[in-house]
Amino acid sequence: MERRLFIKNTALAGGMMAMSPILSNLNSFGENDFPLMDLHVHLTNNFNIKDVLSIAKKTKVQFGIMVNPGYGVNDDASLLNFVDYLRPYPVYIGLQPMSPGWSKDFTSKSLSQVDYILMDSQTVPNGNGYGETLRIWNFDTYVDDPDKFMEIYMAHNLEVLNNSEPLTIFGWPLFLPVCIARDYYSLWTKERMQQIISAAKKRNLAIEINDMSHTPHEAFINMAKEQGLKFTFGSDTRDQKAGRLDYCKYIAKKCNLKRDDFFFPKRIIKKS
């Protein structure tokens, strides 16, 4: 199952929404000093760059377009083709690897052409007692032992955060599979959250506030903010919901995030 379908098809929608107040009337945020940037959007055959630009024109949201290595981008040539295709448009360009070891297929020269690299920890090798690789965005992810899973999951988070491969943004932080999401607050202890924050701070990584999953929560954001980490907004969408960012705007306001709390790609984009 693709990530864009998981909330539609699972009880997670109810579970994660229960963790935060109902969001409404969040389209007018001019009084808040944070940037409306959705740096986590994907194109498809049915959702192209013209659709993104149309949404940007209506909403004034700045977009970043991402691609996953292994899905049409497999080497330097295909990555540079992706970059060349998007460069004429007023969008940022990002790469979203899925598993450690991805960078062996690319040279540093080609990777330098993207504006940022975002990676999450949602593909967990040997994630349960049956030795299965868990793609934890799937609604049928099976966790037999939550405590053991958290040990494995934390180790995987730290592998993603601590390895030597290029990385700019840590995506989907603190996300849990549907089957254990009800225990979100007990499983995400302060000690575990601090391990992630410390690892991200060591590498100067930004933390994605993910609109689809409504993660991370207020306590984590405040901890990370106090320790000087930067943030980004991301919807991880592939359709007309791109740029809505209701949870992102809500929690940013609640945590009093300001412009200086956000990561900005270095490349200057000329507005069309």
Secondary structure, DSSP 8 states (H G I E B T S, - for coil): --GGGHHHHSTHHHHHHHTS----S-S--TTS-S--EEEEEE-BTTB-HHHHHHHHHHH--EEEEEE-BTTTB-SHHHHHHHHHHHTTSSSEEEE---STTGGGGS-HHHHTTSSEEEE---EETT-STT---EETTSTT---S-HHHHHHHHHHHHHHHHHSSS--SEE-STT---GGGGGGHHHHS-HHHHHHHHHHHHHTT-EEEEETTTTBS-HHHHHHHHHTT--EEEE--BSSTTTT--HHHHHHHHHTT--GGGB---SS-----
